[in-house]
Amino acid sequence: MARPRKLRRICCMPESSSFGPGNQMISSDNTITMSIDEYETIRLIDLEGLMQEECAVQMNIARTTVQSIYCEARKKIANALVNHKWLVISGGDITICDGMNLSCGQRGCQRHQCHRDCATDLHLNKE
């Protein structure tokens, strides 16, 4: 029996869940799906400037897992941009940060900026 996947901690659900070319309707043929944890690694590393090790602590996973998630997320973004596809963010094995953990609430944490009911979003978007 396989070991269960460890939940990846995220600070807040994405404000928008789809991005794509304005001249195309979204369909299964032109859609790339990025998981919420892939989105979070892009946000923490590329936007917030965290190192992979810092991102791993924040997300409560191994650095090698962050590296794998980050690499896959970048491929998906590149595919969407180059091939004019929609990027849809949903699903993943995630848990929402409660702002109380010592490794969260620090640099890159957006829990205090989350104005929506993230717990409700979590149940709607988790696959």
N, C-alpha and C positions, 0 to 999 in steps of 0.2 A: 504494500500500500504506500502510495506517495505521501510525502510529508505535506501538510497543509501549507498554503502560501501565507506568509506573514502579511498582515494588513499594513499598508503604507499610509503614514499619517500625512494629511494635507491640512492646510490652514483654512481654506475657504473654497467653495465651489467656484468654477469660472463664471464670470458675469454673462458671457456669451458662449453658446455651445456649438455654434457652427460659423464657418468662415468660408467664403468661396467667391468665384467669379460672378460678378453681377449680371452677366449676360447669359447665364445658364440656370436652369431649374435644377434643384437638387434631386438626384436619383441614385439608385443603388449602383449604377454603372460608373458614376463619376464621383464617388464618395470614398474618402479615406477616414477610418475611425481611429482616433487617438484616445487612449484611456486617460482618465483623470490623473493618475499618477505620472503618466508621461508628460502631461501638461504641467504638473507641479515641478518636475525636474527641469523642464525648460524655463519655467518662471524663476526658480531658485538659482539656477546656474547662469543662464544667459541674461536675465533681467536684473536679478538681485546681486549677481556677481559672487555667489558662494562657490567655494571649491567643492569638488565631488564629495570629499570627506565630510565637510560641513553639511552638505545637502543630505548625506546619509544619516547623520545624527538627527537632523531636523525631521526627516521622514521615518526614522526609527527602522532603518534597513541597512544592509551591508553596503560598503562602498562599491563593491563589484556589481551588486544589483543596481545601484544608481547608474553606474557606467553602462550597463546593458540597457536599462530603461531609456537613458539619455540618448544613446546611439540610435535606438529604434525610433524614438520621437523625432529626432532630426531627419531621419530618412523619410518619415511620413510627411513632415513639413516640406521637405525638398520635393517629394513626389507631388504633393498638392500644388505647390507653386509652379513647378516646371511643366506639369501635365494638365494645368488648368482644372483641378478637381476641388470639390468641396472637402473641407476638413471638419469633421464632426467630433466633438469631445464628449465621451460618455463611457461609463463602465469602469471596471477595475476593482481590485481588492483594496479598498480604502477605509480609513476611519478619519473623522474630522477632529482636528486639534481642539482641546478644551481650553487652551490658553494657560493651563496650570502646570504643565510639564516643564521641567527645568530646561530641556533641550529645545523647547518651542517658546514662542513669545519673545524670541530674540530676533536677531537680524534676519530679515526675509519673511517673518511671520506676518500674515495679513488677517489673522483671526479678529483683531479689533476693528478691521475695516469691513468685515462681512456684515452687511446690513440685511441680508436675507435670512430665512430660516434654513440654515445649512443642513440640519438634521432631516428636514423634509426633502431637500434637494438630494441628499445622500440616498434616501430610499427610492427616489424616482429614477436616479441615474445609475445605480449599481446594477451590474449584470452578473 
